Amino acid sequence: MPGKLELIVGPMRSNKTAELLRRIETRREYARQYVMLLKPSADTKAAAGLVESRNRNGCGKMEAVEFPSHDPWPVLPVIAETEQRIGKRVECVAIDEGQFVHDLFLFTKRLLDSGHDVMVSGLELDFRGMPFGEMLDLSWLVRTYAGNLTELVAYCSCGAKALYPQRLIDSKPAHYSSSVIMAGDNYEPRCERHFVLPGRPH
C-alpha cells in the first residue's frame, strides 16, 4: 500500500522546520513510529547531521541522516539497513529543506511507492521569485497519493504577508546574477511591495 505525503511549504521565517520537527516528534511519541529525518548537504543552517529550527519555541533540533544534495539515492540502502537493525519498517521518512534535493520528485515517489509515509518541508521560490528545485512538483504527488499540503505564512517587516525570500549580501539585496545556492547567505521575508531584485531582466 503506498504511503502518504505531507508537504510543508512557505517563505523564509514561516517555521517550516519547526512544524516538520513537531510532526516527527508527534509520530514518534504518540504513534510509536520510526521516523528517519534526512538533511541535504546544501543545508548549512545547522551543524552537520543536525536539523535545527530557528524558532526558539519549537522542538529545537534533531539528529538527521545527511546526504549529498545532488544524489539522494544512497539513502535507500540506509533505510533498508536501519529496518534490519531495528526489526521493523521505517514508517516515515522526513526531508527538510527539500528545495535543495536533486531528483526530489522521483525520490519521494519511490519512497511512497515503497509504502513509506513522507514529509517534506521547503521553500517554493528562490531569491529571484522563481520555482526553487522540485518543491512545486510535489503538489502532484500530494493529490495522487492522498496526502496534504500545509502552506505556512511569514510576514514582511511592514506587516503584510510575505511572498518572497529576500536574499541580503552585506545587508543589501542580492543581485539577480548571484548563485541560487550560496553558503552563509542571509534572508528575510518580504512582501510584493518591498521585495527588491537588482538586475532583474523583466
Rosetta blueprint (number, residue, H / E / L):
1 M L
2 P L
3 G L
4 K L
5 L E
6 E E
7 L E
8 I E
9 V E
10 G L
11 P L
12 M L
13 R L
14 S L
15 N L
16 K H
17 T H
18 A H
19 E H
20 L H
21 L H
22 R H
23 R H
24 I H
25 E H
26 T H
27 R H
28 R H
29 E H
30 Y H
31 A L
32 R L
33 Q L
34 Y L
35 V E
36 M E
37 L E
38 L E
39 K E
40 P E
41 S L
42 A L
43 D L
44 T L
45 K L
46 A L
47 A L
48 A L
49 G L
50 L E
51 V E
52 E E
53 S L
54 R L
55 N L
56 R L
57 N L
58 G L
59 C L
60 G L
61 K E
62 M E
63 E E
64 A L
65 V E
66 E E
67 F E
68 P L
69 S L
70 H L
71 D L
72 P L
73 W L
74 P L
75 V H
76 L H
77 P H
78 V H
79 I H
80 A H
81 E H
82 T H
83 E H
84 Q H
85 R H
86 I H
87 G L
88 K L
89 R L
90 V L
91 E L
92 C E
93 V E
94 A E
95 I E
96 D L
97 E L
98 G H
99 Q H
100 F H
101 V L
102 H L
103 D L
104 L H
105 F H
106 L H
107 F H
108 T H
109 K H
110 R H
111 L H
112 L H
113 D H
114 S L
115 G L
116 H L
117 D E
118 V E
119 M E
120 V E
121 S E
122 G E
123 L L
124 E L
125 L E
126 D L
127 F L
128 R L
129 G L
130 M L
131 P E
132 F L
133 G L
134 E L
135 M L
136 L L
137 D L
138 L H
139 S H
140 W H
141 L H
142 V H
143 R H
144 T H
145 Y L
146 A L
147 G L
148 N E
149 L E
150 T E
151 E E
152 L L
153 V L
154 A E
155 Y E
156 C L
157 S L
158 C L
159 G L
160 A L
161 K E
162 A E
163 L L
164 Y E
165 P E
166 Q E
167 R E
168 L E
169 I E
170 D L
171 S L
172 K E
173 P E
174 A L
175 H L
176 Y L
177 S L
178 S L
179 S L
180 V L
181 I L
182 M L
183 A L
184 G L
185 D L
186 N E
187 Y E
188 E E
189 P E
190 R E
191 C L
192 E L
193 R L
194 H L
195 F L
196 V L
197 L L
198 P L
199 G L
200 R L
201 P L
202 H L
